[in-house]
Amino acid sequence: MELKLLTEENKVKNINLDKFLDNLKSDSFYYFSNETSYKDLQDLLDILTEKGYSVYFREVKYTLENDGYVYELHII
């Protein structure tokens, strides 16, 4: 599974699931590009929940345009 993280410079960084899970930190926020498959993100949420993490996930709109959004993942 390929995830598309947004960096602090607002650039898209492709990362596979295993690498993401290896670098995972509790009490952190991650932002994903709207190009990331929603199904992949739902699968990621299921995996994180199974591992015992509490996860808050939402879509964040930053413009009125249809494609002006990102996905926010907060791991508690």
Wavefront OBJ file of the C-alpha trace (Angstrom):
o trace
v 0.000 0.000 0.000
v 1.379 3.380 -1.009
v 0.519 6.450 1.087
v 1.043 10.069 0.026
v 2.147 12.127 3.017
v 2.371 15.900 2.940
v 5.644 17.352 4.191
v 6.107 20.621 6.057
v 6.997 22.234 2.725
v 3.585 21.109 1.400
v 5.175 18.577 -0.954
v 3.855 15.067 -1.507
v 6.091 12.261 -0.256
v 5.262 8.680 -1.232
v 5.783 6.167 1.566
v 4.817 2.526 1.830
v 2.782 1.179 4.727
v 5.613 -0.734 6.420
v 7.911 2.298 6.479
v 5.095 4.478 7.810
v 4.377 2.016 10.626
v 8.090 1.796 11.501
v 8.336 5.593 11.916
v 5.003 5.962 13.720
v 4.929 8.088 16.884
v 2.162 8.393 19.461
v 0.517 11.779 19.966
v 1.369 12.987 16.481
v -0.400 14.435 13.456
v -0.015 13.251 9.880
v -1.448 14.885 6.783
v -2.124 12.989 3.572
v -2.672 14.337 0.085
v -6.167 14.145 -1.368
v -4.587 11.908 -4.032
v -4.244 9.166 -1.399
v -6.821 6.429 -1.835
v -9.592 6.725 0.743
v -9.770 2.928 0.889
v -6.039 2.754 1.725
v -6.558 5.245 4.534
v -9.464 3.212 5.902
v -7.258 0.106 5.833
v -4.558 2.071 7.671
v -7.071 3.107 10.337
v -8.068 -0.535 10.825
v -4.421 -1.586 11.197
v -3.683 1.182 13.713
v -6.784 0.339 15.741
v -5.801 -3.335 15.815
v -2.361 -2.316 17.124
v -4.034 -0.504 20.029
v -3.729 3.111 18.874
v -6.544 5.604 19.337
v -6.979 7.391 16.030
v -8.839 10.543 15.008
v -9.324 10.918 11.241
v -10.983 13.714 9.302
v -11.059 15.543 6.004
v -9.819 19.137 6.248
v -11.035 21.616 3.624
v -8.820 24.624 3.005
v -10.588 26.187 -0.006
v -14.065 26.209 -1.494
v -12.877 24.191 -4.485
v -13.844 20.525 -4.689
v -10.239 19.280 -4.571
v -9.125 21.707 -1.843
v -8.813 19.250 1.014
v -6.334 17.010 2.809
v -6.753 14.117 5.225
v -5.660 14.598 8.817
v -4.706 11.667 11.013
v -4.127 12.252 14.725
v -2.687 9.334 16.640
v -3.377 9.589 20.347
l 1 2 3 4 5 6 7 8 9 10 11 12 13 14 15 16 17 18 19 20 21 22 23 24 25 26 27 28 29 30 31 32 33 34 35 36 37 38 39 40 41 42 43 44 45 46 47 48 49 50 51 52 53 54 55 56 57 58 59 60 61 62 63 64 65 66 67 68 69 70 71 72 73 74 75 76
